[in-house]
Amino acid sequence: MPRKQKDGKYKLKTHKATSKRFRLTGSGKLVRTKGGKSHLRRRTSKRTKALLSEMIPVKGRAIVQRVKRLAPNMQ
């Protein structure tokens, strides 16, 4: 069986770490989670720990462009 001819196009690969850290909202905004949630949280208050769970919008335009380049198929 003959092999398929390549047409010279490259497959876009998603940077997996970026796709796990960022999300796109329905309106197209890029949001991220807050850091500091993994360990050493015994002494922090419940309110502080609850505030860590919310997503916050990404501000810098350069960072937004970089994330969209690293994860082109992000929904």
BELDAZI-V812248 format. One record per backbone hydrogen bond with DSSP energy under -1.0 kcal/mol. CO is the residue of the C=O (numbers start at 1). NH is the residue of the N-H. E is the energy in kcal/mol with one decimal. If there is no record, write none. Layout:
co/nh/e
CO/NH/E
CO/NH/E
//
This chain:
co/nh/e
15/19/-2.0
16/20/-1.5
17/21/-1.2
18/22/-1.8
23/31/-2.8
25/28/-1.3
29/25/-2.8
30/58/-2.9
31/23/-2.2
32/56/-2.7
45/49/-2.1
46/50/-2.2
47/51/-2.0
48/52/-1.1
50/53/-1.1
56/32/-2.7
60/64/-1.8
61/65/-2.2
62/66/-2.1
63/67/-2.5
64/68/-2.2
65/69/-1.6
66/70/-2.3
67/71/-2.4
70/15/-2.3
71/74/-1.3
//
